[in-house]
Amino acid sequence: MKHSPLRATRVLLPGDLPKGFRFGAVGCGLRKKNRLDLALVSTELPAAAAAVFTSNLVKAAPVLLCQEHLRRAASQMRALIVNSGNANCATGPAGLAASRATARGVARELGCRPQQVLVCSTGVIGLPLAVERILAAVPRLAHNRANAPAAFSAVTRAIMTTDTRPKWASTACRIGSKPVRLLGCAKGAGMIHPRMATTLSFVFTDTAASPRVLQRALGEVVGQTFNAITVDGDTSTNDTLLVLASGASGAPRLAASGDDYARFVAALERVCGALALQVVSDGEGAQRVIEIEVRGASSDGAADQVARTIANSPLVKTALAGADPNWGRILAAAGRAGVAFDPGRVEVRMAGIVVCRRGCACRFSERAAHRRLLERHVLIVVDLKQGRGAARVWTCDFTTDYIHINANYRT
Amino acid sequence: MKHSPLRATRVLLPGDLPKGFRFGAVGCGLRKKNRLDLALVSTELPAAAAAVFTSNLVKAAPVLLCQEHLRRAASQMRALIVNSGNANCATGPAGLAASRATARGVARELGCRPQQVLVCSTGVIGLPLAVERILAAVPRLAHNRANAPAAFSAVTRAIMTTDTRPKWASTACRIGSKPVRLLGCAKGAGMIHPRMATTLSFVFTDTAASPRVLQRALGEVVGQTFNAITVDGDTSTNDTLLVLASGASGAPRLAASGDDYARFVAALERVCGALALQVVSDGEGAQRVIEIEVRGASSDGAADQVARTIANSPLVKTALAGADPNWGRILAAAGRAGVAFDPGRVEVRMAGIVVCRRGCACRFSERAAHRRLLERHVLIVVDLKQGRGAARVWTCDFTTDYIHINANYRT
């Protein structure tokens, strides 16, 4: 297992908090119930930012605004404001105006320029955003801010939609003998509900780095972490993964290579990997995490294509919901992945048991396999025996609860 | 609506049967319960054959054998034998030997060469085929054959797996002033169960045609019929669509163009379209057929890509299970289809109601939309307003029954 949920289950301590950040959250009335739905993270001094966004052609207004602000002020960010309950997507010019008004409201409160504020939204697509409720709550939100575990915890809860639990991870590393801290949080109930509003993920660190170096580090870890998880193959209109670096640790500025850089990238991958795994394991209706490793492909790209096809096959995922060692479905999904291999050489292992060798059935105990497939984390290894290409993808099983959640959202 | 279930609900009459065919079915013990599981269709004289098979890299043994026999004897086919209960896939050299033995057994009984016999299988992947049961049943099967509606009806039931009802369609057209008949049947419960063993479809006609002309006609209709339906995007290892032409109608031999050819192609499309629609509407757990029309794309290919992405989106399909006019999911699926368009121009209509105009929400009655989405057949039109490209795809909704069927198959 390459990723682990890391420290998500332990208690967050004051020493885990990166320096230079303040966190706050309030309920402003965007959600039906009286719950936290608006979060603010601010920095004392201008912070460096790097981000990756959804590749969907349909992009929500806050995504467009973030991209604009990052072009103009990536090294001078002061705040991030996030609302749940409404994705502010497919809302036209009024939607973009609402995001701009949000940034202006925060800037006025903090005494900075609007382009130093990043705005994220998650929730229903296509409904007008009640921006006046956000603006009215900004002063209270700013007042609530603190550099304390309880304040960060409130942020992790305010960004949740159908998530059943908050998702966070923290780690640290040394840069030039000084400790720097990384603390991340994410939302996303895997099956992308309500209405495609899927993953928002934020990592806060007190390392000092330029936006360029930060972006480079993010680019190195995103493929093996957030881009290696899938629940249904649907890409949201709001996906955002953002890193903010306050520089308040006192550690020297991060270079674009060398040991310090390598340690930071490894730490960033730990946090992103842990958050990504938490997203999959809290997938709507999910009972277990399925890790799919494809090896022996002609290239890493070919392995990735086969792994993703298996991970997105409803037949494979429903079989795993029943803990059924139904390897024929895995073989058939691999066969339609658009990648060349010899079906007569394939070996499939499920939860450590070889179930298919040279493309054919081999003897194994169905009962033992079923028992092992009931575990919380199941590893499936498909060896194509063609070359040295390998890839790894994480997904979850596909249960009736997922259908209930997604079919009966408004009825 | 372009396709209709055609005559599937009316009673099949002796006059609907194409001349020159005999049909038979028996139970040979491949299925758990004592039910029909083996079907034979034979022709009095050598018949022309044309077929399309699965594009999956993993191909079942009977698919490989059919391809070989069609290369050697496409104009001299005498019989088709089909078993349900076992797909004879991922069974290695023993599986291919079993299919060959089946063809030999039928050939011996009918007094023809093995390559004049086509063999199809559907059912579980990866289990050895109990071919001795098939061989033992061949004499009884041959004896049972008749050119009668009841005999054809037995064939349609013998090829079923999780289908809840037999699927057949019949039509006729004139070739050189003589009537020719087309009679087809199909199996496939949409969600490809058990174990990927999805669609087998057969069309029998008494027209006279060369395999080349027959294959050309089949190529013209398959894209708009069987290749325009999707339940989960999974391609089976056994998919087969086969046309057998006995020539017994007395009509002149079909030319590769002209009015007669056009009439035959239209008739073939009626039968294939009706069968394809029956497959979707009997999809595992399906409550309704969803027809997705994409227009205004830059090309037909682009439209097809968008239509298929929408049709395979679990989010769209679960929303439709709840009759929820959740157009945001449709827009988001279109946005990730990999096709260029301006999201700000898109119009979406669900069951006749415009729900999205210029990429934004527009006023409509949620209640009225919900009521219309409860119909058995729902049309969704997505107009990208980019060009003249158009495409149409049929799918079904995604319910908890589908999960039950696929998760709890063996447990």
Contacts between the chains, C-beta under 8 A, distances in Angstrom:
chain1	res1	chain2	res2	distance
A	55	B	336	7.3
A	56	B	332	6.3
A	56	B	335	4.2
A	56	B	336	5.0
A	57	B	334	7.8
A	57	B	335	4.1
A	57	B	336	7.2
A	57	B	340	7.4
A	57	B	341	6.9
A	57	B	343	6.0
A	58	B	331	5.5
A	58	B	332	5.8
A	58	B	334	7.2
A	58	B	335	3.3
A	58	B	343	4.5
A	58	B	359	7.5
A	59	B	343	7.8
A	87	B	328	7.8
A	89	B	328	7.1
A	89	B	332	8.0
A	90	B	328	6.1
A	90	B	331	5.8
A	90	B	343	7.6
A	90	B	356	6.9
A	90	B	359	5.7
A	90	B	360	5.6
A	90	B	361	6.6
A	91	B	360	6.3
A	91	B	361	7.5
A	92	B	344	7.3
A	92	B	358	7.1
A	92	B	359	6.9
A	92	B	360	4.3
A	124	B	328	7.1
A	125	B	328	2.9
A	125	B	329	7.5
A	125	B	331	7.1
A	125	B	332	6.7
A	126	B	327	6.6
A	126	B	328	4.5
A	126	B	331	7.7
A	126	B	356	7.1
A	126	B	360	7.2
A	126	B	361	4.3
A	127	B	361	6.8
A	128	B	361	7.7
A	191	B	314	7.5
A	191	B	315	7.7
A	192	B	315	6.2
A	193	B	315	7.8
A	195	B	315	7.9
A	195	B	326	6.3
A	195	B	328	4.7
A	195	B	329	6.1
A	195	B	332	7.9
A	196	B	315	6.6
A	196	B	328	6.2
A	196	B	329	5.9
A	196	B	332	4.3
A	232	B	313	7.6
A	232	B	314	4.6
A	232	B	315	6.7
A	234	B	313	5.8
A	234	B	314	7.1
A	234	B	315	5.5
A	234	B	329	8.0
A	234	B	332	6.9
A	234	B	333	6.6
A	234	B	336	6.8
A	235	B	332	7.6
A	235	B	335	7.6
A	235	B	336	4.2
A	236	B	332	6.8
A	237	B	328	8.0
A	237	B	331	7.9
A	237	B	332	5.1
A	237	B	335	6.5
A	313	B	232	7.6
A	313	B	234	5.8
A	314	B	191	7.5
A	314	B	232	4.6
A	314	B	233	7.9
A	314	B	234	7.1
A	314	B	314	6.9
A	314	B	406	7.5
A	315	B	191	7.6
A	315	B	192	6.1
A	315	B	193	7.7
A	315	B	195	8.0
A	315	B	196	6.6
A	315	B	232	6.6
A	315	B	234	5.5
A	315	B	406	6.3
A	318	B	402	7.5
A	318	B	403	5.5
A	318	B	406	3.6
A	318	B	407	4.6
A	319	B	406	6.6
A	319	B	407	6.8
A	319	B	409	7.5
A	321	B	403	6.5
A	321	B	407	4.1
A	322	B	406	7.6
A	322	B	407	3.5
A	322	B	408	5.1
A	322	B	409	6.9
A	322	B	410	7.7
A	322	B	411	5.3
A	323	B	411	7.0
A	324	B	407	7.1
A	324	B	409	6.3
A	324	B	410	5.6
A	324	B	411	6.2
A	326	B	195	6.3
A	326	B	409	7.3
A	326	B	410	7.6
A	327	B	126	6.7
A	328	B	87	7.8
A	328	B	89	7.1
A	328	B	90	6.1
A	328	B	124	7.1
A	328	B	125	2.9
A	328	B	126	4.5
A	328	B	195	4.7
A	328	B	196	6.3
A	329	B	125	7.5
A	329	B	195	6.2
A	329	B	196	5.9
A	329	B	234	8.0
A	331	B	58	5.6
A	331	B	90	5.8
A	331	B	125	7.1
A	331	B	126	7.7
A	331	B	237	7.9
A	332	B	56	6.3
A	332	B	58	5.8
A	332	B	89	8.0
A	332	B	125	6.7
A	332	B	195	7.9
A	332	B	196	4.4
A	332	B	234	6.9
A	332	B	235	7.6
A	332	B	236	6.8
A	332	B	237	5.2
A	333	B	234	6.7
A	334	B	57	7.8
A	334	B	58	7.2
A	335	B	56	4.3
A	335	B	57	4.1
A	335	B	58	3.3
A	335	B	235	7.7
A	335	B	237	6.6
A	336	B	55	7.3
A	336	B	56	5.0
A	336	B	57	7.2
A	336	B	234	6.8
A	336	B	235	4.2
A	340	B	57	7.4
A	341	B	57	6.9
A	343	B	57	6.1
A	343	B	58	4.5
A	343	B	59	7.8
A	343	B	90	7.5
A	344	B	92	7.3
A	356	B	90	7.0
A	356	B	126	7.1
A	358	B	92	7.2
A	359	B	58	7.6
A	359	B	90	5.7
A	359	B	92	6.9
A	360	B	90	5.6
A	360	B	91	6.3
A	360	B	92	4.4
A	360	B	126	7.2
A	361	B	90	6.6
A	361	B	91	7.5
A	361	B	126	4.3
A	361	B	127	6.9
A	361	B	128	7.7
A	366	B	410	7.7
A	370	B	411	6.8
A	398	B	403	6.6
A	398	B	407	7.8
A	399	B	403	6.2
A	399	B	407	7.2
A	400	B	400	4.1
A	400	B	403	4.6
A	400	B	404	6.6
A	400	B	407	7.9
A	402	B	314	8.0
A	402	B	318	7.5
A	402	B	403	7.7
A	403	B	318	5.5
A	403	B	321	6.5
A	403	B	398	6.5
A	403	B	399	6.2
A	403	B	400	4.6
A	403	B	402	7.7
A	403	B	403	6.0
A	404	B	400	6.6
A	406	B	314	7.5
A	406	B	315	6.2
A	406	B	318	3.6
A	406	B	319	6.6
A	406	B	322	7.7
A	407	B	318	4.7
A	407	B	319	6.8
A	407	B	321	4.1
A	407	B	322	3.5
A	407	B	324	7.2
A	407	B	398	7.8
A	407	B	399	7.2
A	407	B	400	7.9
A	408	B	322	5.1
A	409	B	319	7.5
A	409	B	322	7.0
A	409	B	324	6.3
A	409	B	326	7.3
A	410	B	322	7.7
A	410	B	324	5.6
A	410	B	326	7.6
A	410	B	366	7.7
A	411	B	322	5.3
A	411	B	323	7.1
A	411	B	324	6.3
A	411	B	370	6.9
